[in-house]
């Protein structure tokens, strides 16, 4: 007594799927785009930062990630003792250096300008 059996039809066969070439090409293209837009530039920045940190010497004037600016007094492995002024020395990680300033920059900044 089912009234709906008349409207039931067999499912049609699925249309031909995409070729294996098309299925592989799309993920490879996405990875290539991701690599050139994200991974490669980040690894380049990391390499430049690592070489900058390794090139630090005593007397270099630097800016740290927290905004502090000072002159390197002593290098101790992964750490540096930095002189912020004549009376204040701090010990920081070398990796926290974000920029090396040209020599004489700190001397050129007077307290009246700050």
C-alpha positions as CSV (number, residue, x, y, z in Angstrom):
1,X,0.0,0.0,0.0
2,X,2.9,2.4,-0.4
3,X,2.0,5.3,-2.5
4,X,5.6,6.6,-2.8
5,X,7.1,3.5,-4.5
6,X,6.0,4.8,-7.8
7,X,8.1,7.9,-7.6
8,X,11.2,6.0,-6.5
9,X,13.8,5.8,-9.2
10,X,17.1,4.1,-9.5
11,X,20.0,6.5,-9.0
12,X,21.7,7.6,-12.1
13,X,25.3,6.7,-12.6
14,X,27.7,9.4,-11.5
15,X,29.3,11.5,-14.2
16,X,32.9,10.7,-14.9
17,X,35.2,11.9,-12.1
18,X,38.0,14.3,-12.6
19,X,41.1,12.8,-14.0
20,X,43.9,11.8,-11.7
21,X,46.0,14.6,-13.1
22,X,43.4,17.2,-12.1
23,X,43.2,15.7,-8.6
24,X,46.9,15.9,-8.0
25,X,47.5,19.2,-9.8
26,X,45.3,21.3,-7.4
27,X,47.0,20.4,-4.1
28,X,50.4,20.7,-5.7
29,X,49.4,24.2,-7.0
30,X,48.1,25.2,-3.5
31,X,51.4,24.0,-1.9
32,X,53.5,25.8,-4.4
33,X,51.6,29.1,-3.8
34,X,51.8,28.6,0.0
35,X,55.5,27.9,-0.3
36,X,56.4,31.0,-2.3
37,X,54.1,33.3,-0.4
38,X,54.7,32.1,3.2
39,X,57.4,29.6,3.8
40,X,60.2,30.9,1.6
41,X,60.0,34.6,2.8
42,X,59.8,33.5,6.4
43,X,62.9,31.3,6.1
44,X,64.7,34.1,4.3
45,X,63.9,36.5,7.2
46,X,65.0,33.9,9.8
47,X,68.3,33.4,8.0
48,X,69.0,37.2,7.8
49,X,68.1,37.6,11.5
50,X,70.4,34.7,12.5
51,X,73.3,36.2,10.5
52,X,72.7,39.6,12.1
53,X,72.7,38.1,15.6
54,X,75.9,36.1,14.9
55,X,77.6,39.3,13.6
56,X,77.1,41.3,16.8
57,X,80.3,42.6,18.3
58,X,81.2,44.5,21.5
59,X,80.4,48.2,20.9
60,X,77.5,47.5,18.5
61,X,74.5,49.8,19.0
62,X,71.3,47.8,18.9
63,X,67.5,48.0,19.4
64,X,65.7,45.1,21.2
65,X,62.2,43.7,20.7
66,X,61.0,45.5,23.8
67,X,62.1,48.9,22.4
68,X,65.2,49.3,24.5
69,X,68.3,50.8,22.8
70,X,71.8,50.3,24.0
71,X,75.4,49.5,23.3
72,X,76.7,45.9,23.7
73,X,79.3,45.8,26.5
74,X,80.0,42.0,26.6
75,X,78.9,38.9,24.7
76,X,78.4,35.7,26.7
77,X,77.2,32.8,24.4
78,X,73.5,33.4,23.7
79,X,73.4,36.4,25.9
80,X,74.8,40.0,25.8
81,X,75.4,42.5,28.5
82,X,74.1,45.8,27.2
83,X,74.8,49.3,28.5
84,X,71.6,51.4,28.4
85,X,73.4,54.4,29.9
86,X,76.4,55.0,32.0
87,X,74.9,53.5,35.1
88,X,72.6,50.8,33.8
89,X,73.7,47.4,32.4
90,X,71.3,44.6,31.5
91,X,71.7,41.0,30.3
92,X,69.5,40.1,27.4
93,X,69.2,37.3,24.9
94,X,71.1,38.0,21.6
95,X,68.1,36.7,19.7
96,X,66.0,39.6,21.0
97,X,68.0,42.1,18.9
98,X,65.8,43.3,16.1
99,X,68.0,46.0,14.6
100,X,71.7,47.1,14.6
101,X,72.1,50.8,14.5
102,X,74.8,52.7,12.7
103,X,77.8,53.6,15.0
104,X,77.2,56.9,16.9
105,X,73.4,56.8,16.7
106,X,73.0,56.6,20.5
107,X,75.5,59.5,21.1
108,X,73.6,61.6,18.6
109,X,70.3,61.3,20.5
110,X,70.1,63.8,23.4
111,X,67.7,63.6,26.2
112,X,66.2,66.9,25.3
113,X,64.8,65.3,22.1
114,X,63.2,62.4,23.9
